[in-house]
Amino acid sequence: MRQANTLFRKAFLAINGVIMRIVLDLQANANDEGGLIVGNWSGKYDGGVAPWRWTGSPEIYEQFYANKTPVKYGQCWVFSALVVTCKSTEV
């Protein structure tokens, strides 16, 4: 019975990890999910910040909360930084 409980616990934690990753991804993506930042790979960044100009996630979070609108613009490494910051920050 103990082995079954251990296997169930491992499966439960794995499923929760997948769900958490999906939720964090959705929160970051504004293009189709209403999240924090608009992805843009076009090379045209008028009306926003070029993805490589960001110097940290807190700046993006602050702009989002101040304006209550998605921040422009990010690419994969910006999305990753936002997810890591969110996951590693205790609220």
Biopython code that builds the backbone (N, CA, C, O; Angstrom):
import numpy as np
from Bio.PDB.StructureBuilder import StructureBuilder

atoms = [
    (1, "MET", "N", (0.822, -1.193, 0.000)),
    (1, "MET", "CA", (0.000, 0.000, 0.000)),
    (1, "MET", "C", (0.870, 1.263, 0.000)),
    (1, "MET", "O", (0.558, 2.244, -0.675)),
    (2, "ARG", "N", (1.952, 1.222, 0.758)),
    (2, "ARG", "CA", (2.831, 2.394, 0.820)),
    (2, "ARG", "C", (3.421, 2.713, -0.554)),
    (2, "ARG", "O", (3.546, 3.880, -0.926)),
    (3, "GLN", "N", (3.781, 1.674, -1.304)),
    (3, "GLN", "CA", (4.334, 1.885, -2.633)),
    (3, "GLN", "C", (3.289, 2.525, -3.550)),
    (3, "GLN", "O", (3.628, 3.397, -4.349)),
    (4, "ALA", "N", (2.039, 2.110, -3.448)),
    (4, "ALA", "CA", (0.970, 2.701, -4.247)),
    (4, "ALA", "C", (0.791, 4.170, -3.891)),
    (4, "ALA", "O", (0.591, 4.997, -4.781)),
    (5, "ASN", "N", (0.857, 4.509, -2.606)),
    (5, "ASN", "CA", (0.740, 5.901, -2.182)),
    (5, "ASN", "C", (1.891, 6.747, -2.731)),
    (5, "ASN", "O", (1.685, 7.885, -3.153)),
    (6, "THR", "N", (3.095, 6.188, -2.723)),
    (6, "THR", "CA", (4.258, 6.908, -3.246)),
    (6, "THR", "C", (4.114, 7.153, -4.740)),
    (6, "THR", "O", (4.395, 8.252, -5.219)),
    (7, "LEU", "N", (3.679, 6.137, -5.482)),
    (7, "LEU", "CA", (3.472, 6.292, -6.923)),
    (7, "LEU", "C", (2.378, 7.309, -7.214)),
    (7, "LEU", "O", (2.514, 8.131, -8.121)),
    (8, "PHE", "N", (1.291, 7.254, -6.443)),
    (8, "PHE", "CA", (0.202, 8.212, -6.624)),
    (8, "PHE", "C", (0.694, 9.632, -6.357)),
    (8, "PHE", "O", (0.368, 10.556, -7.102)),
    (9, "ARG", "N", (1.478, 9.803, -5.296)),
    (9, "ARG", "CA", (2.001, 11.129, -4.947)),
    (9, "ARG", "C", (2.912, 11.657, -6.057)),
    (9, "ARG", "O", (2.824, 12.829, -6.423)),
    (10, "LYS", "N", (3.781, 10.804, -6.592)),
    (10, "LYS", "CA", (4.672, 11.222, -7.684)),
    (10, "LYS", "C", (3.869, 11.616, -8.920)),
    (10, "LYS", "O", (4.175, 12.619, -9.564)),
    (11, "ALA", "N", (2.851, 10.838, -9.252)),
    (11, "ALA", "CA", (2.003, 11.160, -10.410)),
    (11, "ALA", "C", (1.259, 12.466, -10.189)),
    (11, "ALA", "O", (1.166, 13.295, -11.094)),
    (12, "PHE", "N", (0.730, 12.649, -8.989)),
    (12, "PHE", "CA", (0.001, 13.879, -8.646)),
    (12, "PHE", "C", (0.909, 15.097, -8.765)),
    (12, "PHE", "O", (0.508, 16.115, -9.329)),
    (13, "LEU", "N", (2.134, 15.003, -8.237)),
    (13, "LEU", "CA", (3.079, 16.118, -8.321)),
    (13, "LEU", "C", (3.484, 16.404, -9.758)),
    (13, "LEU", "O", (3.643, 17.564, -10.139)),
    (14, "ALA", "N", (3.652, 15.364, -10.554)),
    (14, "ALA", "CA", (4.016, 15.552, -11.958)),
    (14, "ALA", "C", (2.893, 16.251, -12.717)),
    (14, "ALA", "O", (3.146, 17.173, -13.493)),
    (15, "ILE", "N", (1.662, 15.817, -12.498)),
    (15, "ILE", "CA", (0.515, 16.451, -13.157)),
    (15, "ILE", "C", (0.390, 17.897, -12.718)),
    (15, "ILE", "O", (0.151, 18.774, -13.548)),
    (16, "ASN", "N", (0.545, 18.165, -11.428)),
    (16, "ASN", "CA", (0.473, 19.549, -10.938)),
    (16, "ASN", "C", (1.575, 20.397, -11.555)),
    (16, "ASN", "O", (1.351, 21.572, -11.847)),
    (17, "GLY", "N", (2.758, 19.833, -11.758)),
    (17, "GLY", "CA", (3.848, 20.571, -12.385)),
    (17, "GLY", "C", (3.515, 20.957, -13.816)),
    (17, "GLY", "O", (3.816, 22.069, -14.250)),
    (18, "VAL", "N", (2.900, 20.051, -14.541)),
    (18, "VAL", "CA", (2.495, 20.336, -15.923)),
    (18, "VAL", "C", (1.425, 21.418, -15.936)),
    (18, "VAL", "O", (1.492, 22.350, -16.738)),
    (19, "ILE", "N", (0.453, 21.301, -15.063)),
    (19, "ILE", "CA", (-0.614, 22.309, -14.989)),
    (19, "ILE", "C", (-0.032, 23.669, -14.612)),
    (19, "ILE", "O", (-0.420, 24.686, -15.187)),
    (20, "MET", "N", (0.880, 23.698, -13.671)),
    (20, "MET", "CA", (1.502, 24.959, -13.256)),
    (20, "MET", "C", (2.269, 25.587, -14.419)),
    (20, "MET", "O", (2.201, 26.800, -14.622)),
    (21, "ARG", "N", (2.991, 24.780, -15.177)),
    (21, "ARG", "CA", (3.723, 25.301, -16.326)),
    (21, "ARG", "C", (2.779, 25.901, -17.356)),
    (21, "ARG", "O", (3.058, 26.963, -17.912)),
    (22, "ILE", "N", (1.677, 25.236, -17.608)),
    (22, "ILE", "CA", (0.694, 25.742, -18.569)),
    (22, "ILE", "C", (0.112, 27.066, -18.089)),
    (22, "ILE", "O", (-0.011, 28.011, -18.868)),
    (23, "VAL", "N", (-0.243, 27.136, -16.818)),
    (23, "VAL", "CA", (-0.796, 28.377, -16.260)),
    (23, "VAL", "C", (0.213, 29.513, -16.351)),
    (23, "VAL", "O", (-0.148, 30.624, -16.740)),
    (24, "LEU", "N", (1.464, 29.259, -16.002)),
    (24, "LEU", "CA", (2.487, 30.301, -16.093)),
    (24, "LEU", "C", (2.707, 30.745, -17.533)),
    (24, "LEU", "O", (2.863, 31.938, -17.795)),
    (25, "ASP", "N", (2.722, 29.802, -18.466)),
    (25, "ASP", "CA", (2.875, 30.161, -19.880)),
    (25, "ASP", "C", (1.720, 31.037, -20.347)),
    (25, "ASP", "O", (1.935, 32.023, -21.053)),
    (26, "LEU", "N", (0.514, 30.691, -19.964)),
    (26, "LEU", "CA", (-0.656, 31.468, -20.369)),
    (26, "LEU", "C", (-0.620, 32.871, -19.779)),
    (26, "LEU", "O", (-1.018, 33.832, -20.436)),
    (27, "GLN", "N", (-0.147, 32.992, -18.546)),
    (27, "GLN", "CA", (-0.079, 34.310, -17.910)),
    (27, "GLN", "C", (0.945, 35.210, -18.591)),
    (27, "GLN", "O", (0.781, 36.430, -18.599)),
    (28, "ALA", "N", (1.981, 34.640, -19.153)),
    (28, "ALA", "CA", (3.015, 35.452, -19.794)),
    (28, "ALA", "C", (2.608, 35.895, -21.194)),
    (28, "ALA", "O", (2.992, 36.984, -21.620)),
    (29, "ASN", "N", (1.846, 35.089, -21.920)),
    (29, "ASN", "CA", (1.559, 35.325, -23.333)),
    (29, "ASN", "C", (0.338, 36.216, -23.536)),
    (29, "ASN", "O", (-0.785, 35.804, -23.245)),
    (30, "ALA", "N", (0.547, 37.435, -24.034)),
    (30, "ALA", "CA", (-0.562, 38.358, -24.277)),
    (30, "ALA", "C", (-1.143, 38.218, -25.678)),
    (30, "ALA", "O", (-2.267, 38.660, -25.917)),
    (31, "ASN", "N", (-0.410, 37.617, -26.606)),
    (31, "ASN", "CA", (-0.884, 37.563, -27.997)),
    (31, "ASN", "C", (-2.247, 36.894, -28.126)),
    (31, "ASN", "O", (-3.107, 37.369, -28.867)),
    (32, "ASP", "N", (-2.443, 35.799, -27.411)),
    (32, "ASP", "CA", (-3.739, 35.132, -27.524)),
    (32, "ASP", "C", (-4.279, 34.661, -26.180)),
    (32, "ASP", "O", (-5.283, 33.950, -26.140)),
    (33, "GLU", "N", (-3.650, 35.033, -25.107)),
    (33, "GLU", "CA", (-4.066, 34.553, -23.792)),
    (33, "GLU", "C", (-4.337, 35.666, -22.789)),
    (33, "GLU", "O", (-4.710, 35.383, -21.650)),
    (34, "GLY", "N", (-4.158, 36.930, -23.185)),
    (34, "GLY", "CA", (-4.418, 38.040, -22.264)),
    (34, "GLY", "C", (-3.375, 38.176, -21.174)),
    (34, "GLY", "O", (-3.692, 38.632, -20.076)),
    (35, "GLY", "N", (-2.144, 37.795, -21.449)),
    (35, "GLY", "CA", (-1.100, 37.816, -20.433)),
    (35, "GLY", "C", (-0.294, 39.097, -20.386)),
    (35, "GLY", "O", (-0.743, 40.146, -20.847)),
    (36, "LEU", "N", (0.898, 39.003, -19.826)),
    (36, "LEU", "CA", (1.760, 40.142, -19.530)),
    (36, "LEU", "C", (2.378, 40.840, -20.723)),
    (36, "LEU", "O", (2.401, 42.069, -20.780)),
    (37, "ILE", "N", (2.879, 40.070, -21.677)),
    (37, "ILE", "CA", (3.728, 40.672, -22.710)),
    (37, "ILE", "C", (3.343, 40.171, -24.102)),
    (37, "ILE", "O", (2.966, 39.014, -24.289)),
    (38, "VAL", "N", (3.450, 41.070, -25.058)),
    (38, "VAL", "CA", (3.121, 40.766, -26.449)),
    (38, "VAL", "C", (4.375, 40.240, -27.147)),
    (38, "VAL", "O", (5.409, 40.907, -27.162)),
    (39, "GLY", "N", (4.278, 39.061, -27.713)),
    (39, "GLY", "CA", (5.388, 38.508, -28.473)),
    (39, "GLY", "C", (5.479, 39.168, -29.837)),
    (39, "GLY", "O", (4.463, 39.435, -30.480)),
    (40, "ASN", "N", (6.697, 39.425, -30.271)),
    (40, "ASN", "CA", (6.893, 40.066, -31.566)),
    (40, "ASN", "C", (8.243, 39.643, -32.123)),
    (40, "ASN", "O", (9.287, 39.915, -31.532)),
    (41, "TRP", "N", (8.206, 38.971, -33.275)),
    (41, "TRP", "CA", (9.412, 38.517, -33.948)),
    (41, "TRP", "C", (9.575, 39.195, -35.314)),
    (41, "TRP", "O", (10.340, 38.724, -36.155)),
    (42, "SER", "N", (8.861, 40.291, -35.529)),
    (42, "SER", "CA", (8.841, 40.934, -36.844)),
    (42, "SER", "C", (10.047, 41.826, -37.113)),
    (42, "SER", "O", (10.368, 42.103, -38.269)),
    (43, "GLY", "N", (10.717, 42.276, -36.056)),
    (43, "GLY", "CA", (11.791, 43.246, -36.211)),
    (43, "GLY", "C", (11.297, 44.682, -36.159)),
    (43, "GLY", "O", (12.098, 45.614, -36.215)),
    (44, "LYS", "N", (9.985, 44.872, -36.053)),
    (44, "LYS", "CA", (9.385, 46.209, -35.963)),
    (44, "LYS", "C", (8.782, 46.361, -34.568)),
    (44, "LYS", "O", (7.885, 45.607, -34.190)),
    (45, "TYR", "N", (9.271, 47.331, -33.811)),
    (45, "TYR", "CA", (8.876, 47.450, -32.410)),
    (45, "TYR", "C", (8.321, 48.828, -32.069)),
    (45, "TYR", "O", (8.431, 49.280, -30.930)),
    (46, "ASP", "N", (7.721, 49.503, -33.065)),
    (46, "ASP", "CA", (7.108, 50.807, -32.820)),
    (46, "ASP", "C", (6.024, 50.673, -31.751)),
    (46, "ASP", "O", (5.277, 49.695, -31.732)),
    (47, "GLY", "N", (5.948, 51.651, -30.878)),
    (47, "GLY", "CA", (4.938, 51.632, -29.826)),
    (47, "GLY", "C", (5.292, 50.752, -28.651)),
    (47, "GLY", "O", (4.452, 50.505, -27.786)),
    (48, "GLY", "N", (6.514, 50.278, -28.605)),
    (48, "GLY", "CA", (6.922, 49.419, -27.509)),
    (48, "GLY", "C", (8.432, 49.404, -27.360)),
    (48, "GLY", "O", (9.132, 50.299, -27.833)),
    (49, "VAL", "N", (8.920, 48.367, -26.690)),
    (49, "VAL", "CA", (10.348, 48.208, -26.416)),
    (49, "VAL", "C", (10.849, 46.987, -27.186)),
    (49, "VAL", "O", (10.224, 45.927, -27.147)),
    (50, "ALA", "N", (11.961, 47.132, -27.875)),
    (50, "ALA", "CA", (12.565, 45.978, -28.547)),
    (50, "ALA", "C", (12.928, 44.931, -27.495)),
    (50, "ALA", "O", (13.444, 45.285, -26.435)),
    (51, "PRO", "N", (12.671, 43.661, -27.762)),
    (51, "PRO", "CA", (12.891, 42.617, -26.757)),
    (51, "PRO", "C", (14.273, 42.618, -26.115)),
    (51, "PRO", "O", (14.385, 42.340, -24.922)),
    (52, "TRP", "N", (15.311, 42.917, -26.854)),
    (52, "TRP", "CA", (16.666, 42.882, -26.295)),
    (52, "TRP", "C", (16.970, 44.085, -25.407)),
    (52, "TRP", "O", (18.029, 44.125, -24.780)),
    (53, "ARG", "N", (16.081, 45.056, -25.337)),
    (53, "ARG", "CA", (16.306, 46.241, -24.509)),
    (53, "ARG", "C", (15.895, 46.041, -23.046)),
    (53, "ARG", "O", (16.305, 46.811, -22.177)),
    (54, "TRP", "N", (15.099, 45.024, -22.776)),
    (54, "TRP", "CA", (14.695, 44.772, -21.387)),
    (54, "TRP", "C", (15.912, 44.380, -20.561)),
    (54, "TRP", "O", (16.751, 43.596, -21.004)),
    (55, "THR", "N", (15.997, 44.935, -19.357)),
    (55, "THR", "CA", (17.126, 44.611, -18.479)),
    (55, "THR", "C", (16.717, 43.749, -17.295)),
    (55, "THR", "O", (17.564, 43.364, -16.490)),
    (56, "GLY", "N", (15.427, 43.440, -17.179)),
    (56, "GLY", "CA", (14.983, 42.576, -16.101)),
    (56, "GLY", "C", (13.474, 42.434, -16.079)),
    (56, "GLY", "O", (12.751, 43.292, -16.586)),
    (57, "SER", "N", (13.008, 41.356, -15.493)),
    (57, "SER", "CA", (11.579, 41.090, -15.396)),
    (57, "SER", "C", (10.817, 42.085, -14.536)),
    (57, "SER", "O", (9.694, 42.441, -14.895)),
    (58, "PRO", "N", (11.371, 42.557, -13.411)),
    (58, "PRO", "CA", (10.602, 43.485, -12.576)),
    (58, "PRO", "C", (10.118, 44.715, -13.345)),
    (58, "PRO", "O", (9.012, 45.202, -13.107)),
    (59, "GLU", "N", (10.931, 45.209, -14.249)),
    (59, "GLU", "CA", (10.550, 46.364, -15.063)),
    (59, "GLU", "C", (9.289, 46.058, -15.885)),
    (59, "GLU", "O", (8.412, 46.911, -16.022)),
    (60, "ILE", "N", (9.206, 44.862, -16.419)),
    (60, "ILE", "CA", (8.047, 44.453, -17.216)),
    (60, "ILE", "C", (6.821, 44.314, -16.323)),
    (60, "ILE", "O", (5.743, 44.799, -16.667)),
    (61, "TYR", "N", (6.979, 43.655, -15.179)),
    (61, "TYR", "CA", (5.859, 43.513, -14.251)),
    (61, "TYR", "C", (5.354, 44.878, -13.779)),
    (61, "TYR", "O", (4.145, 45.099, -13.705)),
    (62, "GLU", "N", (6.267, 45.784, -13.464)),
    (62, "GLU", "CA", (5.874, 47.119, -13.005)),
    (62, "GLU", "C", (5.090, 47.868, -14.073)),
    (62, "GLU", "O", (4.081, 48.506, -13.772)),
    (63, "GLN", "N", (5.547, 47.795, -15.313)),
    (63, "GLN", "CA", (4.840, 48.475, -16.404)),
    (63, "GLN", "C", (3.460, 47.863, -16.608)),
    (63, "GLN", "O", (2.487, 48.584, -16.827)),
    (64, "PHE", "N", (3.370, 46.549, -16.539)),
    (64, "PHE", "CA", (2.084, 45.868, -16.708)),
    (64, "PHE", "C", (1.097, 46.303, -15.625)),
    (64, "PHE", "O", (-0.046, 46.648, -15.924)),
    (65, "TYR", "N", (1.537, 46.286, -14.381)),
    (65, "TYR", "CA", (0.634, 46.645, -13.291)),
    (65, "TYR", "C", (0.297, 48.138, -13.265)),
    (65, "TYR", "O", (-0.791, 48.518, -12.834)),
    (66, "ALA", "N", (1.209, 48.971, -13.715)),
    (66, "ALA", "CA", (0.952, 50.414, -13.752)),
    (66, "ALA", "C", (-0.067, 50.765, -14.826)),
    (66, "ALA", "O", (-0.940, 51.604, -14.601)),
    (67, "ASN", "N", (0.034, 50.132, -15.991)),
    (67, "ASN", "CA", (-0.824, 50.487, -17.124)),
    (67, "ASN", "C", (-2.025, 49.571, -17.307)),
    (67, "ASN", "O", (-2.954, 49.906, -18.042)),
    (68, "LYS", "N", (-2.013, 48.426, -16.650)),
    (68, "LYS", "CA", (-3.095, 47.433, -16.764)),
    (68, "LYS", "C", (-3.320, 46.971, -18.207)),
    (68, "LYS", "O", (-4.430, 46.588, -18.578)),
    (69, "THR", "N", (-2.263, 47.010, -19.008)),
    (69, "THR", "CA", (-2.319, 46.513, -20.383)),
    (69, "THR", "C", (-1.049, 45.708, -20.661)),
    (69, "THR", "O", (-0.021, 45.926, -20.020)),
    (70, "PRO", "N", (-1.122, 44.777, -21.618)),
    (70, "PRO", "CA", (0.075, 43.998, -21.944)),
    (70, "PRO", "C", (1.232, 44.892, -22.393)),
    (70, "PRO", "O", (1.030, 45.903, -23.066)),
    (71, "VAL", "N", (2.419, 44.505, -22.016)),
    (71, "VAL", "CA", (3.639, 45.239, -22.329)),
    (71, "VAL", "C", (4.114, 44.802, -23.717)),
    (71, "VAL", "O", (4.001, 43.635, -24.092)),
    (72, "LYS", "N", (4.643, 45.760, -24.462)),
    (72, "LYS", "CA", (5.156, 45.467, -25.800)),
    (72, "LYS", "C", (6.666, 45.634, -25.781)),
    (72, "LYS", "O", (7.098, 46.718, -25.389)),
    (73, "TYR", "N", (7.464, 44.751, -26.134)),
    (73, "TYR", "CA", (7.393, 43.475, -26.802)),
    (73, "TYR", "C", (8.368, 42.519, -26.163)),
    (73, "TYR", "O", (9.286, 42.929, -25.452)),
    (74, "GLY", "N", (8.160, 41.220, -26.424)),
    (74, "GLY", "CA", (9.069, 40.212, -25.921)),
    (74, "GLY", "C", (9.287, 39.108, -26.937)),
    (74, "GLY", "O", (8.547, 38.972, -27.911)),
    (75, "GLN", "N", (10.319, 38.328, -26.683)),
    (75, "GLN", "CA", (10.584, 37.110, -27.443)),
    (75, "GLN", "C", (10.864, 36.005, -26.434)),
    (75, "GLN", "O", (10.692, 36.205, -25.232)),
    (76, "CYS", "N", (11.291, 34.853, -26.907)),
    (76, "CYS", "CA", (11.353, 33.659, -26.064)),
    (76, "CYS", "C", (12.102, 33.870, -24.753)),
    (76, "CYS", "O", (11.630, 33.421, -23.708)),
    (77, "TRP", "N", (13.250, 34.534, -24.773)),
    (77, "TRP", "CA", (14.028, 34.693, -23.544)),
    (77, "TRP", "C", (13.336, 35.634, -22.571)),
    (77, "TRP", "O", (13.524, 35.518, -21.360)),
    (78, "VAL", "N", (12.534, 36.569, -23.085)),
    (78, "VAL", "CA", (11.782, 37.479, -22.213)),
    (78, "VAL", "C", (10.654, 36.706, -21.530)),
    (78, "VAL", "O", (10.427, 36.861, -20.330)),
    (79, "PHE", "N", (9.950, 35.876, -22.298)),
    (79, "PHE", "CA", (8.904, 35.029, -21.718)),
    (79, "PHE", "C", (9.498, 34.132, -20.633)),
    (79, "PHE", "O", (8.920, 33.986, -19.556)),
    (80, "SER", "N", (10.644, 33.539, -20.920)),
    (80, "SER", "CA", (11.303, 32.665, -19.940)),
    (80, "SER", "C", (11.643, 33.409, -18.666)),
    (80, "SER", "O", (11.422, 32.901, -17.567)),
    (81, "ALA", "N", (12.174, 34.601, -18.806)),
    (81, "ALA", "CA", (12.527, 35.394, -17.625)),
    (81, "ALA", "C", (11.292, 35.723, -16.791)),
    (81, "ALA", "O", (11.342, 35.685, -15.562)),
    (82, "LEU", "N", (10.191, 36.045, -17.454)),
    (82, "LEU", "CA", (8.962, 36.352, -16.718)),
    (82, "LEU", "C", (8.457, 35.144, -15.947)),
    (82, "LEU", "O", (8.035, 35.268, -14.797)),
    (83, "VAL", "N", (8.497, 33.979, -16.576)),
    (83, "VAL", "CA", (8.029, 32.752, -15.913)),
    (83, "VAL", "C", (8.931, 32.407, -14.743)),
    (83, "VAL", "O", (8.436, 32.050, -13.674)),
    (84, "VAL", "N", (10.246, 32.505, -14.915)),
    (84, "VAL", "CA", (11.174, 32.201, -13.827)),
    (84, "VAL", "C", (10.991, 33.179, -12.671)),
    (84, "VAL", "O", (10.995, 32.775, -11.508)),
    (85, "THR", "N", (10.832, 34.451, -12.983)),
    (85, "THR", "CA", (10.617, 35.451, -11.928)),
    (85, "THR", "C", (9.339, 35.168, -11.165)),
    (85, "THR", "O", (9.318, 35.213, -9.935)),
    (86, "CYS", "N", (8.270, 34.874, -11.899)),
    (86, "CYS", "CA", (6.998, 34.574, -11.255)),
    (86, "CYS", "C", (7.090, 33.338, -10.378)),
    (86, "CYS", "O", (6.589, 33.326, -9.253)),
    (87, "LYS", "N", (7.722, 32.312, -10.890)),
    (87, "LYS", "CA", (7.826, 31.058, -10.150)),
    (87, "LYS", "C", (8.745, 31.163, -8.938)),
    (87, "LYS", "O", (8.541, 30.468, -7.943)),
    (88, "SER", "N", (9.753, 32.024, -9.014)),
    (88, "SER", "CA", (10.700, 32.102, -7.912)),
    (88, "SER", "C", (10.369, 33.196, -6.882)),
    (88, "SER", "O", (11.058, 33.334, -5.872)),
    (89, "THR", "N", (9.321, 33.958, -7.150)),
    (89, "THR", "CA", (8.926, 35.033, -6.234)),
    (89, "THR", "C", (7.787, 34.553, -5.359)),
    (89, "THR", "O", (6.779, 34.052, -5.858)),
    (90, "GLU", "N", (7.945, 34.705, -4.074)),
    (90, "GLU", "CA", (6.866, 34.345, -3.158)),
    (90, "GLU", "C", (6.011, 35.558, -2.915)),
    (90, "GLU", "O", (6.499, 36.635, -2.571)),
    (91, "VAL", "N", (4.717, 35.360, -3.103)),
    (91, "VAL", "CA", (3.769, 36.469, -2.913)),
    (91, "VAL", "C", (3.095, 36.329, -1.579)),
    (91, "VAL", "O", (2.259, 37.158, -1.220)),
]
sb = StructureBuilder()
sb.init_structure("model")
sb.init_model(0)
sb.init_chain("A")
sb.init_seg("    ")
for serial, (resi, resn, name, xyz) in enumerate(atoms, 1):
    if name == "N":
        sb.init_residue(resn, " ", resi, " ")
    sb.init_atom(name, np.array(xyz, "f"), 0.0, 1.0, " ", f" {name:<3s}", serial, name[0])
structure = sb.get_structure()
